[in-house]
Amino acid sequence: MIARLERESHRDLPTFGERLIAARNRNWIPEIEGYIRDRHTYFVVAGAAHMGGPDGVLALLKARGYQVEQL
């Protein structure tokens, strides 16, 4: 629901929405993967709009083969 609201809020400015959410998410994935490979415990903080939807961090990690679960 949050992902849908976020997309709707940028309907008139799609490039802005792409840069604000989707591009940033894609840029974060290599960093997050580095944390995963390091085997230490890390706490990654991002706003809710970055989590859901097809361009969300969770979907991007799943697409790379990671198992994502809510605790």
C-alpha positions in Angstrom: 0.0 0.0 0.0 2.8 2.4 0.9 4.6 1.6 -2.4 1.4 2.3 -4.4 0.9 5.7 -2.5 4.5 6.6 -3.2 4.1 5.9 -6.9 0.9 7.8 -7.1 2.5 10.8 -5.4 5.1 11.0 -8.2 2.7 10.3 -11.1 3.2 13.9 -12.5 7.0 13.7 -11.9 8.0 10.1 -12.8 11.7 11.0 -13.1 11.7 12.4 -9.6 10.1 9.3 -8.2 12.6 7.1 -10.1 15.6 9.0 -8.6 14.1 9.4 -5.2 13.2 5.7 -4.6 14.0 3.2 -7.3 17.5 4.4 -8.3 18.5 4.8 -4.6 17.3 1.3 -3.8 19.3 -0.2 -6.7 22.4 1.7 -5.5 22.0 0.3 -1.9 21.8 -3.3 -2.9 25.6 -3.8 -3.4 26.2 -2.2 0.0 23.6 -4.4 1.7 25.1 -7.5 0.0 28.5 -6.5 1.3 27.0 -6.5 4.8 25.5 -9.9 4.3 28.8 -11.3 3.0 30.7 -9.8 5.9 28.8 -12.1 8.3 28.6 -9.4 11.1 25.4 -8.0 12.4 24.3 -4.8 10.8 21.2 -2.6 11.2 20.1 -1.0 7.9 17.6 1.8 8.3 15.4 3.1 5.4 12.0 4.6 5.1 9.0 2.5 4.5 8.6 3.7 0.9 11.9 2.0 0.1 10.8 -1.5 1.2 7.7 -2.4 -0.8 6.8 -2.6 -4.5 8.6 -4.1 -7.5 11.5 -1.6 -7.1 11.7 -2.0 -3.3 14.8 -3.2 -1.4 13.0 -6.4 -0.4 12.0 -7.3 -4.0 15.5 -6.5 -5.3 17.1 -8.7 -2.7 14.6 -11.5 -3.4 15.4 -11.2 -7.1 19.1 -11.8 -6.3 18.2 -15.0 -4.5 18.0 -13.8 -0.9 15.4 -15.1 1.5 13.6 -12.2 3.1 11.3 -12.7 6.1 9.5 -10.5 8.5 10.4 -11.0 12.2 
